[in-house]
Amino acid sequence: MAVAPDDHRVWPPLKLDHLRRLTDSTGLLEHSWGAVPNPIEGYTVDDNARALALAARLQAVGEGEGLGLAIRYLSFLLYAVLPDGRFHNDVAYDRSYEDAVGAEDTQGRAAWGLGELLAVFGGSPVELPSRRLLAGLWPHLSRLSAPRAQAYALLGLGAVAETGDPLAGPARELLPALAGHLEALYDATHDGEWRWFEDRLAYANARLPQGLLTAARIAGDDGWGAKGLESLSFLWELLWQDDHLELVGNRGWHRRGGAMARFDQQPLDAAAMVEACLAAHEFTRDPEWYRRAVLAFEWFLGRNAIGQPLYHPETGGCRDGLQPDRVNANEGAESTLSYLLARLALERSRAPGGAQADSA
């Protein structure tokens, strides 16, 4: 049955105030106490890489701050890169490294952010350093084993593959290896009732079908596309309850055959669902997927389990999570980026005659 978004909802205009507050001369700070940046927690490549994707999307919709923000966040990645091309993740406020090397998700997110940057900023001051960093990461991408890391990398490779950049050809050549890994996971795990890549649902779940759908569209592989749609449909059917999205909570996740944790629900999961539904719409041109993307976005605006908005229009930030009786009042980088990335993904999309965001 088709579902419809609330056509009467007025979406708030794009507001970057809190993003600016979290951004200092080093990069994007990770945490915030309420709307006040908390420097004690320092910075992460995870957040600054996602911020690169955001800067690219700002540029794509004509926001003038895109290039300046891209330079700031790219400079942070230049500081965090290791000699072998991989990245640290955790950097303290005094700029000391707090890890030996970032996790695979960090490397995948770096590829995602750098790929989106290259796709938009060709011929700009960020082109050469972006390409250099992505090329340095290249040997490690084919060896990724974590499925979310593979999916993130596919998003970055997919962005580059559709450009005239020198890395476009290598990106198209690498896509099958990463998509093949995800397909193999799906083939080994799914059955008639559990149509998924793993035996549990955890965080950023919708990025897995999004990665497969991205690869399918670029490579013209209907097999990947079918499995991406099948898994995304399973996720949607599981999470859409009554009139809102019930995201998997981080207090236990959801294991096959078990009960799903309802809280805390995280903004990065809502953003992943928005973008995965848009990827499904782009692959199929079925307007139902666009409507689902809008419905998923409305989770941020109060269409959720407790009827409370996580987006804070006064600050331009996004609260950090949905708890059983309240929202987490902190407005950290991951949450704020999740909202803005989803908002701009919809901004760039062309609605098939349905509700669409007001111009910012």
VOGU-482965 format. One line per 4 residues: number of its first residue (from 1); for each residue x, y, z of C-alpha. Coordinates in pm, whole numbers, plus 50000, padded with zeros to 5 digits. Each point is the difference from the previous one (the first is absolute). Example, Ala and Ser with C-alpha at 12.3 -4.5 7.8 and 13.67 -1.06 7.14 Angstrom:
REM VOGU-482965
1) 51230/49550/50780 ~ 50137/50344/49934 $
***
This chain:
REM VOGU-482965
1) 50000/50000/50000 ~ 50128/50343/49914 ~ 50081/50231/50287 ~ 49975/50376/49986 $
5) 50198/50265/50181 ~ 49833/50283/50179 ~ 49957/50235/49707 ~ 49904/50281/50238 $
9) 50327/49998/50189 ~ 50218/50303/49934 ~ 50363/49899/50007 ~ 50236/50239/50173 $
13) 50244/50187/49777 ~ 50359/49888/49985 ~ 50192/50145/50294 ~ 50375/49956/50055 $
17) 50043/50192/50326 ~ 50078/49698/50217 ~ 50230/49849/49740 ~ 50197/50326/50006 $
21) 50012/49991/50381 ~ 50143/49648/49995 ~ 50263/50097/49741 ~ 50324/50156/50124 $
25) 50344/50059/49851 ~ 50080/49628/50022 ~ 49682/49842/49871 ~ 49661/49883/50123 $
29) 49972/49934/50374 ~ 49837/49670/50091 ~ 49780/50083/50298 ~ 49775/50272/50129 $
33) 49844/50063/50341 ~ 49659/50112/49892 ~ 50081/50245/49723 ~ 50339/50094/50146 $
37) 50301/49824/49840 ~ 50189/49783/50249 ~ 50369/50004/49902 ~ 50107/49743/50260 $
41) 49893/49718/49765 ~ 50206/50129/49707 ~ 49943/49902/49638 ~ 49950/49692/49784 $
45) 50069/49918/49638 ~ 49657/49831/49999 ~ 49833/50338/50049 ~ 50235/50206/49784 $
49) 49968/49751/49713 ~ 49622/50020/50017 ~ 50039/50378/50013 ~ 50187/49981/49668 $
53) 49694/49834/49846 ~ 49787/50274/50151 ~ 50225/50273/49856 ~ 49967/49839/49657 $
57) 49622/49994/50029 ~ 49990/50361/50111 ~ 50198/50090/49689 ~ 49770/49790/49784 $
61) 49691/50194/50112 ~ 50171/50337/49961 ~ 50085/50079/50363 ~ 50300/50232/49998 $
65) 50169/49853/50308 ~ 50069/49661/49846 ~ 50356/50066/49884 ~ 50114/50170/50320 $
69) 49868/49716/50214 ~ 50150/49742/49765 ~ 50344/50157/50040 ~ 49973/49996/50380 $
73) 49889/49637/50027 ~ 50239/49882/49730 ~ 50286/50162/50189 ~ 49904/49790/50301 $
77) 50017/49681/49792 ~ 50342/50104/49871 ~ 50111/50023/50363 ~ 49847/49663/50094 $
81) 50136/49790/49712 ~ 50257/49730/50073 ~ 50305/49928/49782 ~ 49829/49691/49855 $
85) 49696/50200/49887 ~ 49759/49898/50275 ~ 49871/50244/50260 ~ 50002/50046/50371 $
89) 49650/50056/50132 ~ 50031/50159/50344 ~ 50188/50327/50038 ~ 50008/50185/50334 $
93) 49932/50371/50036 ~ 50377/50058/50024 ~ 50029/49823/49662 ~ 50173/49691/50141 $
97) 49900/49668/49848 ~ 49802/49773/50231 ~ 50018/49679/49797 ~ 50248/49808/49788 $
101) 49763/49977/49705 ~ 49628/50052/49951 ~ 49756/49712/49962 ~ 49886/49877/49659 $
105) 49688/50215/50024 ~ 50227/50304/50024 ~ 50181/49903/49679 ~ 49669/49940/49823 $
109) 49860/50333/50115 ~ 50316/50175/49885 ~ 49955/49848/49654 ~ 49636/50112/50000 $
113) 50078/50360/50091 ~ 50296/50030/49766 ~ 49802/49845/49715 ~ 49711/50242/50037 $
117) 50248/50286/50022 ~ 50175/49903/49677 ~ 49669/49960/49822 ~ 49902/50362/50069 $
121) 50321/50199/50038 ~ 50191/49914/49683 ~ 50224/50291/49900 ~ 49991/50152/50350 $
125) 50278/50030/50260 ~ 49882/49680/50171 ~ 50022/49779/49691 ~ 50365/49895/50016 $
129) 50023/49933/50376 ~ 49669/49811/49989 ~ 50124/49779/49718 ~ 50332/49944/50174 $
133) 49832/49887/50322 ~ 49751/49776/49822 ~ 50274/49846/49785 ~ 50205/49932/50312 $
137) 49705/49820/50156 ~ 49935/49795/49686 ~ 50210/49690/50084 ~ 49812/49960/50328 $
141) 49648/50021/49858 ~ 50003/49662/49827 ~ 50108/49840/50329 ~ 49713/50139/50206 $
145) 49804/49725/50173 ~ 49751/50196/50214 ~ 49674/50029/49802 ~ 49925/50359/50098 $
149) 50352/50103/49905 ~ 49948/49834/49662 ~ 49669/50180/49956 ~ 50148/50339/50089 $
153) 50284/49942/49755 ~ 49749/49912/49728 ~ 49829/50336/50050 ~ 50328/50183/49946 $
157) 50106/49785/49705 ~ 49657/50040/49846 ~ 50028/50379/50020 ~ 50342/50000/49830 $
161) 49906/49738/49741 ~ 49753/50236/49834 ~ 50251/50281/49946 ~ 50285/50068/49761 $
165) 50252/49976/50284 ~ 50311/49784/49944 ~ 49876/49774/50279 ~ 49665/49936/49829 $
169) 50125/49698/49806 ~ 50171/49839/50300 ~ 49684/50067/50203 ~ 49786/49812/49750 $
173) 50250/49714/50007 ~ 49994/49980/50380 ~ 49621/50014/50036 ~ 49942/49629/49919 $
177) 50235/49879/50272 ~ 49827/50197/50275 ~ 49649/49938/49870 ~ 50088/49634/49962 $
181) 50098/49982/50367 ~ 49663/50142/50104 ~ 49816/49770/49762 ~ 50184/49697/50140 $
185) 49904/50100/50354 ~ 49639/50034/49894 ~ 49997/49667/49819 ~ 50151/49822/50301 $
189) 49767/50151/50260 ~ 49657/50075/49859 ~ 49700/49770/49992 ~ 49630/50042/49933 $
193) 49937/50182/50328 ~ 50334/50172/50067 ~ 50107/50178/49684 ~ 50318/50157/50127 $
197) 50382/49999/49982 ~ 50070/49907/50363 ~ 49834/49815/50287 ~ 49929/50330/50173 $
201) 49895/50355/49927 ~ 50223/50257/50166 ~ 50088/50357/49892 ~ 49977/50171/49661 $
205) 49820/49693/49869 ~ 49860/50154/49683 ~ 50349/50086/49875 ~ 50043/49633/49900 $
209) 49719/49991/49741 ~ 50090/50356/49900 ~ 50353/49890/49915 ~ 49874/49705/49797 $
213) 49745/50215/49816 ~ 50265/50261/49922 ~ 50226/49736/49849 ~ 49708/49843/49812 $
217) 49900/50328/49837 ~ 50352/50085/49886 ~ 50093/49650/49883 ~ 49657/49920/49859 $
221) 49985/49683/50210 ~ 49638/49900/50054 ~ 50100/49722/50239 ~ 50156/50244/50245 $
225) 49704/50228/49950 ~ 49748/49727/50079 ~ 50180/49907/50321 ~ 50039/50362/50100 $
229) 49627/50057/49954 ~ 49906/49675/50173 ~ 50211/50079/50306 ~ 49886/50362/50018 $
233) 49636/49891/49970 ~ 50054/49756/50287 ~ 50150/50275/50214 ~ 49720/50242/49921 $
237) 49728/49743/50070 ~ 50161/49920/50334 ~ 50049/50360/50111 ~ 49688/50174/49867 $
241) 49743/49964/50278 ~ 49659/50166/49993 ~ 50085/50347/49869 ~ 50369/50043/50079 $
245) 50346/49848/49978 ~ 50116/49793/50300 ~ 50378/49989/49969 ~ 50205/49723/50160 $
249) 50108/50113/50347 ~ 50362/49986/50110 ~ 49911/49839/50335 ~ 50031/49649/49862 $
253) 49935/50041/49624 ~ 49794/49725/49833 ~ 50122/49644/49960 ~ 49831/49757/49768 $
257) 49725/49821/50191 ~ 50012/50245/50291 ~ 49819/50313/50108 ~ 50104/50332/49853 $
261) 50136/50264/50237 ~ 49787/50313/49963 ~ 50239/50251/50155 ~ 50218/50197/49975 $
265) 49923/50077/49637 ~ 50276/50186/49816 ~ 49990/50271/49732 ~ 50261/49824/49784 $
269) 49749/49717/49947 ~ 49726/50236/49884 ~ 50242/50170/49760 ~ 50112/49664/49863 $
273) 49638/49904/49933 ~ 49930/50330/49822 ~ 50297/49955/49768 ~ 49940/49629/49939 $
277) 49641/50071/49897 ~ 50124/50272/49765 ~ 50249/49751/49852 ~ 49713/49754/49948 $
281) 49798/50273/49831 ~ 50290/50089/49774 ~ 50045/49634/49906 ~ 49631/49919/49941 $
285) 49834/50340/49938 ~ 49718/49870/50220 ~ 49850/50305/50177 ~ 49917/49787/50305 $
289) 50368/50000/50093 ~ 50011/50379/49990 ~ 49698/50017/50228 ~ 50172/49765/50241 $
293) 50309/50221/49999 ~ 49782/50295/50102 ~ 49833/49795/50274 ~ 50337/49892/50134 $
297) 50117/50362/50005 ~ 49695/50099/50201 ~ 50138/49786/50286 ~ 50226/50299/50069 $
301) 49700/50233/50014 ~ 49789/49803/50248 ~ 49850/49716/49800 ~ 50153/49743/50234 $
305) 49926/49775/50299 ~ 49953/50281/50254 ~ 49880/50276/49770 ~ 50289/50232/50083 $
309) 50221/50180/49744 ~ 50373/49943/50010 ~ 50081/50287/49767 ~ 50037/50325/50196 $
313) 49905/50288/49768 ~ 50121/50267/50241 ~ 50359/49872/49989 ~ 50011/49811/49670 $
317) 50125/49694/50190 ~ 49857/49652/50045 ~ 49955/49826/50333 ~ 50211/49691/50056 $
321) 49733/49736/50044 ~ 49645/49894/50074 ~ 49947/49857/50350 ~ 49682/49840/50139 $
325) 49869/50324/50152 ~ 50213/50280/49857 ~ 50257/50099/49743 ~ 50367/50018/50094 $
329) 50053/50375/50018 ~ 50361/49995/49879 ~ 50064/50102/49639 ~ 50316/49824/49891 $
333) 50168/49989/49661 ~ 49873/49658/49892 ~ 49637/50090/50070 ~ 50018/50344/49841 $
337) 50178/49861/49695 ~ 49740/49723/49971 ~ 49717/50251/49984 ~ 50177/50230/49755 $
341) 50117/49717/49773 ~ 49646/49862/49980 ~ 49854/50346/49946 ~ 50240/50074/49715 $
345) 49954/49656/49843 ~ 49630/50080/49970 ~ 50079/50353/49883 ~ 50201/49860/49709 $
349) 49734/49746/49907 ~ 49720/50057/49759 ~ 49668/49905/50153 ~ 49767/49799/49771 $
353) 49710/50235/50064 ~ 49990/49950/50378 ~ 50093/50214/50297 ~ 50338/50163/49974 $
357) 50212/50222/50219 ~ 49960/50374/49974 ~ 50298/50173/49849 ~ 50242/50107/50272 $
***
